[in-house]
Amino acid sequence: MDFVVDQHFISRKIRALTLVYNISLRCLAIYMDQAQKGVDEVAVLEDLQENQSIIPKQIQTDDGSEFISKDVDVER
């Protein structure tokens, strides 16, 4: 789970939350928006659970500041 950031020629940034299964390198989800919040990250994970019956047992992130949120409750 990581963010990819790109910038338009008119200086607007687009952020993409990507979820990739590391073993097969299959992309499970991509969520794109200009500004994303913790509730958006949770909604993407809930969508995986509800629509694709995928429940990750472990999520690997780079511990970047993007994942610091009260909405994302991570057990360490």
Biopython code that builds the backbone (N, CA, C, O; Angstrom):
import numpy as np
from Bio.PDB.StructureBuilder import StructureBuilder

atoms = [
    (1, "MET", "N", (0.864, -1.153, 0.000)),
    (1, "MET", "CA", (0.000, 0.000, 0.000)),
    (1, "MET", "C", (0.914, 1.219, 0.000)),
    (1, "MET", "O", (1.726, 1.399, 0.908)),
    (2, "ASP", "N", (0.775, 2.043, -1.014)),
    (2, "ASP", "CA", (1.632, 3.215, -1.123)),
    (2, "ASP", "C", (0.930, 4.273, -1.965)),
    (2, "ASP", "O", (-0.067, 4.005, -2.635)),
    (3, "PHE", "N", (1.470, 5.461, -1.911)),
    (3, "PHE", "CA", (0.955, 6.570, -2.697)),
    (3, "PHE", "C", (1.911, 6.887, -3.831)),
    (3, "PHE", "O", (3.131, 6.828, -3.679)),
    (4, "VAL", "N", (1.329, 7.223, -4.969)),
    (4, "VAL", "CA", (2.081, 7.707, -6.113)),
    (4, "VAL", "C", (1.545, 9.104, -6.395)),
    (4, "VAL", "O", (0.334, 9.323, -6.423)),
    (5, "VAL", "N", (2.466, 10.051, -6.605)),
    (5, "VAL", "CA", (2.053, 11.435, -6.832)),
    (5, "VAL", "C", (2.555, 11.886, -8.196)),
    (5, "VAL", "O", (3.697, 11.625, -8.573)),
    (6, "ASP", "N", (1.683, 12.565, -8.925)),
    (6, "ASP", "CA", (2.067, 13.143, -10.206)),
    (6, "ASP", "C", (1.505, 14.559, -10.257)),
    (6, "ASP", "O", (0.637, 14.924, -9.464)),
    (7, "GLN", "N", (2.009, 15.345, -11.195)),
    (7, "GLN", "CA", (1.573, 16.736, -11.278)),
    (7, "GLN", "C", (1.208, 17.075, -12.714)),
    (7, "GLN", "O", (1.946, 16.763, -13.649)),
    (8, "HIS", "N", (0.063, 17.717, -12.875)),
    (8, "HIS", "CA", (-0.394, 18.166, -14.183)),
    (8, "HIS", "C", (0.457, 19.338, -14.650)),
    (8, "HIS", "O", (1.193, 19.944, -13.871)),
    (9, "PHE", "N", (0.343, 19.639, -15.914)),
    (9, "PHE", "CA", (1.062, 20.786, -16.459)),
    (9, "PHE", "C", (0.533, 22.103, -15.900)),
    (9, "PHE", "O", (1.210, 23.126, -16.004)),
    (10, "ILE", "N", (-0.667, 22.099, -15.308)),
    (10, "ILE", "CA", (-1.204, 23.322, -14.702)),
    (10, "ILE", "C", (-1.000, 23.317, -13.184)),
    (10, "ILE", "O", (-1.700, 24.016, -12.451)),
    (11, "SER", "N", (-0.034, 22.523, -12.727)),
    (11, "SER", "CA", (0.430, 22.495, -11.334)),
    (11, "SER", "C", (-0.518, 21.831, -10.347)),
    (11, "SER", "O", (-0.333, 21.989, -9.140)),
    (12, "ARG", "N", (-1.512, 21.103, -10.801)),
    (12, "ARG", "CA", (-2.371, 20.368, -9.871)),
    (12, "ARG", "C", (-1.783, 18.977, -9.643)),
    (12, "ARG", "O", (-1.438, 18.266, -10.586)),
    (13, "LYS", "N", (-1.681, 18.614, -8.374)),
    (13, "LYS", "CA", (-1.153, 17.301, -8.042)),
    (13, "LYS", "C", (-2.276, 16.280, -7.982)),
    (13, "LYS", "O", (-3.387, 16.580, -7.544)),
    (14, "ILE", "N", (-1.972, 15.073, -8.429)),
    (14, "ILE", "CA", (-2.895, 13.953, -8.329)),
    (14, "ILE", "C", (-2.200, 12.872, -7.518)),
    (14, "ILE", "O", (-1.047, 12.525, -7.774)),
    (15, "ARG", "N", (-2.916, 12.348, -6.539)),
    (15, "ARG", "CA", (-2.379, 11.286, -5.703)),
    (15, "ARG", "C", (-3.139, 10.005, -5.990)),
    (15, "ARG", "O", (-4.363, 10.008, -6.116)),
    (16, "ALA", "N", (-2.405, 8.919, -6.090)),
    (16, "ALA", "CA", (-3.011, 7.611, -6.318)),
    (16, "ALA", "C", (-2.606, 6.683, -5.182)),
    (16, "ALA", "O", (-1.419, 6.460, -4.942)),
    (17, "LEU", "N", (-3.595, 6.148, -4.492)),
    (17, "LEU", "CA", (-3.364, 5.128, -3.479)),
    (17, "LEU", "C", (-3.379, 3.791, -4.206)),
    (17, "LEU", "O", (-4.379, 3.429, -4.826)),
    (18, "THR", "N", (-2.275, 3.061, -4.130)),
    (18, "THR", "CA", (-2.171, 1.788, -4.828)),
    (18, "THR", "C", (-2.047, 0.653, -3.827)),
    (18, "THR", "O", (-1.294, 0.748, -2.858)),
    (19, "LEU", "N", (-2.783, -0.414, -4.062)),
    (19, "LEU", "CA", (-2.695, -1.623, -3.254)),
    (19, "LEU", "C", (-2.254, -2.755, -4.163)),
    (19, "LEU", "O", (-2.956, -3.116, -5.107)),
    (20, "VAL", "N", (-1.086, -3.313, -3.873)),
    (20, "VAL", "CA", (-0.496, -4.355, -4.713)),
    (20, "VAL", "C", (-0.219, -5.573, -3.849)),
    (20, "VAL", "O", (0.327, -5.458, -2.752)),
    (21, "TYR", "N", (-0.603, -6.751, -4.360)),
    (21, "TYR", "CA", (-0.290, -8.010, -3.691)),
    (21, "TYR", "C", (1.156, -8.352, -4.043)),
    (21, "TYR", "O", (1.456, -8.631, -5.203)),
    (22, "ASN", "N", (2.056, -8.335, -3.055)),
    (22, "ASN", "CA", (3.493, -8.445, -3.297)),
    (22, "ASN", "C", (3.926, -9.759, -3.926)),
    (22, "ASN", "O", (4.912, -9.783, -4.662)),
    (23, "ILE", "N", (3.227, -10.845, -3.661)),
    (23, "ILE", "CA", (3.659, -12.134, -4.190)),
    (23, "ILE", "C", (3.420, -12.231, -5.700)),
    (23, "ILE", "O", (4.314, -12.624, -6.450)),
    (24, "SER", "N", (2.225, -11.877, -6.138)),
    (24, "SER", "CA", (1.905, -11.978, -7.564)),
    (24, "SER", "C", (2.079, -10.646, -8.299)),
    (24, "SER", "O", (2.009, -10.606, -9.527)),
    (25, "LEU", "N", (2.301, -9.567, -7.564)),
    (25, "LEU", "CA", (2.388, -8.204, -8.097)),
    (25, "LEU", "C", (1.091, -7.771, -8.777)),
    (25, "LEU", "O", (1.096, -6.902, -9.649)),
    (26, "ARG", "N", (-0.012, -8.381, -8.372)),
    (26, "ARG", "CA", (-1.338, -8.033, -8.890)),
    (26, "ARG", "C", (-1.821, -6.776, -8.192)),
    (26, "ARG", "O", (-1.763, -6.672, -6.967)),
    (27, "CYS", "N", (-2.295, -5.828, -8.975)),
    (27, "CYS", "CA", (-2.840, -4.599, -8.410)),
    (27, "CYS", "C", (-4.272, -4.871, -7.953)),
    (27, "CYS", "O", (-5.131, -5.218, -8.765)),
    (28, "LEU", "N", (-4.526, -4.714, -6.666)),
    (28, "LEU", "CA", (-5.853, -4.979, -6.112)),
    (28, "LEU", "C", (-6.764, -3.768, -6.218)),
    (28, "LEU", "O", (-7.972, -3.907, -6.409)),
    (29, "ALA", "N", (-6.180, -2.569, -6.092)),
    (29, "ALA", "CA", (-6.997, -1.352, -6.147)),
    (29, "ALA", "C", (-6.112, -0.143, -6.407)),
    (29, "ALA", "O", (-4.952, -0.095, -5.999)),
    (30, "ILE", "N", (-6.692, 0.829, -7.097)),
    (30, "ILE", "CA", (-6.073, 2.144, -7.270)),
    (30, "ILE", "C", (-7.160, 3.170, -7.006)),
    (30, "ILE", "O", (-8.237, 3.109, -7.599)),
    (31, "TYR", "N", (-6.881, 4.106, -6.121)),
    (31, "TYR", "CA", (-7.833, 5.177, -5.835)),
    (31, "TYR", "C", (-7.126, 6.497, -6.099)),
    (31, "TYR", "O", (-6.091, 6.782, -5.497)),
    (32, "MET", "N", (-7.682, 7.304, -6.999)),
    (32, "MET", "CA", (-7.047, 8.563, -7.374)),
    (32, "MET", "C", (-7.921, 9.739, -6.970)),
    (32, "MET", "O", (-9.144, 9.708, -7.100)),
    (33, "ASP", "N", (-7.246, 10.788, -6.468)),
    (33, "ASP", "CA", (-7.927, 12.018, -6.083)),
    (33, "ASP", "C", (-6.866, 13.090, -5.885)),
    (33, "ASP", "O", (-5.675, 12.788, -5.807)),
    (34, "GLN", "N", (-7.298, 14.327, -5.804)),
    (34, "GLN", "CA", (-6.337, 15.400, -5.550)),
    (34, "GLN", "C", (-5.942, 15.465, -4.081)),
    (34, "GLN", "O", (-4.790, 15.760, -3.760)),
    (35, "ALA", "N", (-6.867, 15.198, -3.208)),
    (35, "ALA", "CA", (-6.576, 15.201, -1.771)),
    (35, "ALA", "C", (-7.258, 13.986, -1.157)),
    (35, "ALA", "O", (-8.467, 13.805, -1.296)),
    (36, "GLN", "N", (-6.478, 13.161, -0.482)),
    (36, "GLN", "CA", (-7.032, 11.950, 0.117)),
    (36, "GLN", "C", (-6.874, 12.022, 1.630)),
    (36, "GLN", "O", (-5.902, 12.568, 2.153)),
    (37, "LYS", "N", (-7.847, 11.463, 2.302)),
    (37, "LYS", "CA", (-7.843, 11.452, 3.766)),
    (37, "LYS", "C", (-7.856, 10.015, 4.252)),
    (37, "LYS", "O", (-8.017, 9.082, 3.464)),
    (38, "GLY", "N", (-7.684, 9.845, 5.552)),
    (38, "GLY", "CA", (-7.677, 8.521, 6.151)),
    (38, "GLY", "C", (-8.958, 7.761, 5.904)),
    (38, "GLY", "O", (-8.936, 6.542, 5.733)),
    (39, "VAL", "N", (-10.082, 8.469, 5.883)),
    (39, "VAL", "CA", (-11.364, 7.788, 5.631)),
    (39, "VAL", "C", (-11.403, 7.211, 4.221)),
    (39, "VAL", "O", (-12.061, 6.198, 3.983)),
    (40, "ASP", "N", (-10.696, 7.856, 3.273)),
    (40, "ASP", "CA", (-10.628, 7.333, 1.912)),
    (40, "ASP", "C", (-9.843, 6.025, 1.878)),
    (40, "ASP", "O", (-10.226, 5.091, 1.173)),
    (41, "GLU", "N", (-8.752, 5.950, 2.631)),
    (41, "GLU", "CA", (-7.951, 4.731, 2.701)),
    (41, "GLU", "C", (-8.785, 3.589, 3.287)),
    (41, "GLU", "O", (-8.757, 2.464, 2.789)),
    (42, "VAL", "N", (-9.517, 3.896, 4.337)),
    (42, "VAL", "CA", (-10.371, 2.892, 4.970)),
    (42, "VAL", "C", (-11.464, 2.444, 4.004)),
    (42, "VAL", "O", (-11.785, 1.257, 3.942)),
    (43, "ALA", "N", (-12.036, 3.375, 3.254)),
    (43, "ALA", "CA", (-13.098, 3.040, 2.301)),
    (43, "ALA", "C", (-12.587, 2.109, 1.204)),
    (43, "ALA", "O", (-13.311, 1.209, 0.778)),
    (44, "VAL", "N", (-11.362, 2.307, 0.743)),
    (44, "VAL", "CA", (-10.790, 1.436, -0.284)),
    (44, "VAL", "C", (-10.624, 0.029, 0.271)),
    (44, "VAL", "O", (-10.932, -0.943, -0.420)),
    (45, "LEU", "N", (-10.142, -0.100, 1.505)),
    (45, "LEU", "CA", (-9.982, -1.420, 2.118)),
    (45, "LEU", "C", (-11.330, -2.091, 2.367)),
    (45, "LEU", "O", (-11.465, -3.300, 2.177)),
    (46, "GLU", "N", (-12.321, -1.320, 2.789)),
    (46, "GLU", "CA", (-13.657, -1.883, 2.992)),
    (46, "GLU", "C", (-14.267, -2.331, 1.671)),
    (46, "GLU", "O", (-14.972, -3.339, 1.624)),
    (47, "ASP", "N", (-14.005, -1.594, 0.602)),
    (47, "ASP", "CA", (-14.497, -1.979, -0.713)),
    (47, "ASP", "C", (-13.883, -3.307, -1.161)),
    (47, "ASP", "O", (-14.571, -4.145, -1.745)),
    (48, "LEU", "N", (-12.599, -3.498, -0.891)),
    (48, "LEU", "CA", (-11.954, -4.773, -1.206)),
    (48, "LEU", "C", (-12.640, -5.923, -0.480)),
    (48, "LEU", "O", (-12.867, -6.991, -1.047)),
    (49, "GLN", "N", (-12.963, -5.680, 0.778)),
    (49, "GLN", "CA", (-13.592, -6.716, 1.594)),
    (49, "GLN", "C", (-15.003, -7.025, 1.098)),
    (49, "GLN", "O", (-15.373, -8.192, 0.972)),
    (50, "GLU", "N", (-15.782, -6.000, 0.819)),
    (50, "GLU", "CA", (-17.182, -6.192, 0.449)),
    (50, "GLU", "C", (-17.370, -6.705, -0.978)),
    (50, "GLU", "O", (-18.169, -7.613, -1.208)),
    (51, "ASN", "N", (-16.643, -6.133, -1.934)),
    (51, "ASN", "CA", (-16.894, -6.439, -3.338)),
    (51, "ASN", "C", (-16.010, -7.531, -3.918)),
    (51, "ASN", "O", (-16.409, -8.217, -4.859)),
    (52, "GLN", "N", (-14.810, -7.699, -3.365)),
    (52, "GLN", "CA", (-13.907, -8.697, -3.919)),
    (52, "GLN", "C", (-13.583, -9.812, -2.924)),
    (52, "GLN", "O", (-12.818, -10.722, -3.245)),
    (53, "SER", "N", (-14.148, -9.753, -1.737)),
    (53, "SER", "CA", (-13.920, -10.743, -0.678)),
    (53, "SER", "C", (-12.438, -10.911, -0.343)),
    (53, "SER", "O", (-11.982, -12.014, -0.039)),
    (54, "ILE", "N", (-11.692, -9.803, -0.402)),
    (54, "ILE", "CA", (-10.270, -9.819, -0.064)),
    (54, "ILE", "C", (-10.094, -9.140, 1.282)),
    (54, "ILE", "O", (-10.451, -7.976, 1.463)),
    (55, "ILE", "N", (-9.535, -9.893, 2.226)),
    (55, "ILE", "CA", (-9.258, -9.351, 3.551)),
    (55, "ILE", "C", (-7.768, -9.547, 3.818)),
    (55, "ILE", "O", (-7.336, -10.653, 4.142)),
    (56, "PRO", "N", (-6.979, -8.475, 3.683)),
    (56, "PRO", "CA", (-5.539, -8.638, 3.913)),
    (56, "PRO", "C", (-5.235, -8.939, 5.377)),
    (56, "PRO", "O", (-5.766, -8.288, 6.277)),
    (57, "LYS", "N", (-4.377, -9.931, 5.607)),
    (57, "LYS", "CA", (-3.952, -10.254, 6.967)),
    (57, "LYS", "C", (-2.851, -9.312, 7.423)),
    (57, "LYS", "O", (-2.689, -9.064, 8.618)),
    (58, "GLN", "N", (-2.101, -8.793, 6.473)),
    (58, "GLN", "CA", (-0.998, -7.900, 6.787)),
    (58, "GLN", "C", (-0.900, -6.857, 5.683)),
    (58, "GLN", "O", (-1.072, -7.172, 4.506)),
    (59, "ILE", "N", (-0.623, -5.607, 6.068)),
    (59, "ILE", "CA", (-0.460, -4.524, 5.101)),
    (59, "ILE", "C", (0.921, -3.927, 5.304)),
    (59, "ILE", "O", (1.299, -3.566, 6.418)),
    (60, "GLN", "N", (1.665, -3.831, 4.216)),
    (60, "GLN", "CA", (3.009, -3.263, 4.272)),
    (60, "GLN", "C", (2.975, -1.853, 3.704)),
    (60, "GLN", "O", (2.497, -1.633, 2.591)),
    (61, "THR", "N", (3.483, -0.904, 4.473)),
    (61, "THR", "CA", (3.592, 0.480, 4.016)),
    (61, "THR", "C", (5.015, 0.948, 4.273)),
    (61, "THR", "O", (5.806, 0.258, 4.916)),
    (62, "ASP", "N", (5.324, 2.129, 3.761)),
    (62, "ASP", "CA", (6.648, 2.684, 3.999)),
    (62, "ASP", "C", (6.674, 3.589, 5.239)),
    (62, "ASP", "O", (7.649, 4.306, 5.462)),
    (63, "ASP", "N", (5.616, 3.555, 6.033)),
    (63, "ASP", "CA", (5.492, 4.383, 7.241)),
    (63, "ASP", "C", (5.647, 5.873, 6.959)),
    (63, "ASP", "O", (6.160, 6.626, 7.786)),
    (64, "GLY", "N", (5.198, 6.279, 5.787)),
    (64, "GLY", "CA", (5.240, 7.694, 5.436)),
    (64, "GLY", "C", (4.169, 8.464, 6.184)),
    (64, "GLY", "O", (3.287, 7.881, 6.815)),
    (65, "SER", "N", (4.256, 9.755, 6.106)),
    (65, "SER", "CA", (3.312, 10.618, 6.824)),
    (65, "SER", "C", (1.888, 10.473, 6.300)),
    (65, "SER", "O", (0.943, 10.906, 6.959)),
    (66, "GLU", "N", (1.722, 9.872, 5.126)),
    (66, "GLU", "CA", (0.384, 9.697, 4.558)),
    (66, "GLU", "C", (-0.468, 8.754, 5.395)),
    (66, "GLU", "O", (-1.697, 8.826, 5.354)),
    (67, "PHE", "N", (0.172, 7.871, 6.152)),
    (67, "PHE", "CA", (-0.557, 6.862, 6.899)),
    (67, "PHE", "C", (-0.705, 7.220, 8.373)),
    (67, "PHE", "O", (-1.032, 6.361, 9.193)),
    (68, "ILE", "N", (-0.468, 8.479, 8.711)),
    (68, "ILE", "CA", (-0.685, 8.939, 10.076)),
    (68, "ILE", "C", (-2.075, 9.568, 10.120)),
    (68, "ILE", "O", (-2.292, 10.665, 9.605)),
    (69, "SER", "N", (-3.005, 8.860, 10.740)),
    (69, "SER", "CA", (-4.383, 9.327, 10.783)),
    (69, "SER", "C", (-5.114, 8.664, 11.927)),
    (69, "SER", "O", (-4.802, 7.536, 12.309)),
    (70, "LYS", "N", (-6.083, 9.366, 12.469)),
    (70, "LYS", "CA", (-6.940, 8.761, 13.495)),
    (70, "LYS", "C", (-7.916, 7.780, 12.865)),
    (70, "LYS", "O", (-8.439, 6.899, 13.547)),
    (71, "ASP", "N", (-8.166, 7.927, 11.559)),
    (71, "ASP", "CA", (-9.119, 7.062, 10.862)),
    (71, "ASP", "C", (-8.524, 5.688, 10.550)),
    (71, "ASP", "O", (-9.256, 4.707, 10.418)),
    (72, "VAL", "N", (-7.205, 5.622, 10.434)),
    (72, "VAL", "CA", (-6.525, 4.372, 10.129)),
    (72, "VAL", "C", (-5.934, 3.855, 11.424)),
    (72, "VAL", "O", (-4.904, 4.346, 11.884)),
    (73, "ASP", "N", (-6.588, 2.862, 12.014)),
    (73, "ASP", "CA", (-6.154, 2.289, 13.288)),
    (73, "ASP", "C", (-5.301, 1.058, 12.992)),
    (73, "ASP", "O", (-5.817, 0.006, 12.613)),
    (74, "VAL", "N", (-4.000, 1.205, 13.171)),
    (74, "VAL", "CA", (-3.076, 0.127, 12.864)),
    (74, "VAL", "C", (-2.512, -0.434, 14.161)),
    (74, "VAL", "O", (-2.022, 0.300, 15.019)),
    (75, "GLU", "N", (-2.592, -1.749, 14.280)),
    (75, "GLU", "CA", (-2.035, -2.410, 15.445)),
    (75, "GLU", "C", (-0.572, -2.712, 15.180)),
    (75, "GLU", "O", (-0.235, -3.339, 14.175)),
    (76, "ARG", "N", (0.290, -2.276, 16.068)),
    (76, "ARG", "CA", (1.745, -2.485, 15.880)),
    (76, "ARG", "C", (2.267, -3.510, 16.823)),
    (76, "ARG", "O", (3.461, -3.812, 16.808)),
]
sb = StructureBuilder()
sb.init_structure("model")
sb.init_model(0)
sb.init_chain("A")
sb.init_seg("    ")
for serial, (resi, resn, name, xyz) in enumerate(atoms, 1):
    if name == "N":
        sb.init_residue(resn, " ", resi, " ")
    sb.init_atom(name, np.array(xyz, "f"), 0.0, 1.0, " ", f" {name:<3s}", serial, name[0])
structure = sb.get_structure()
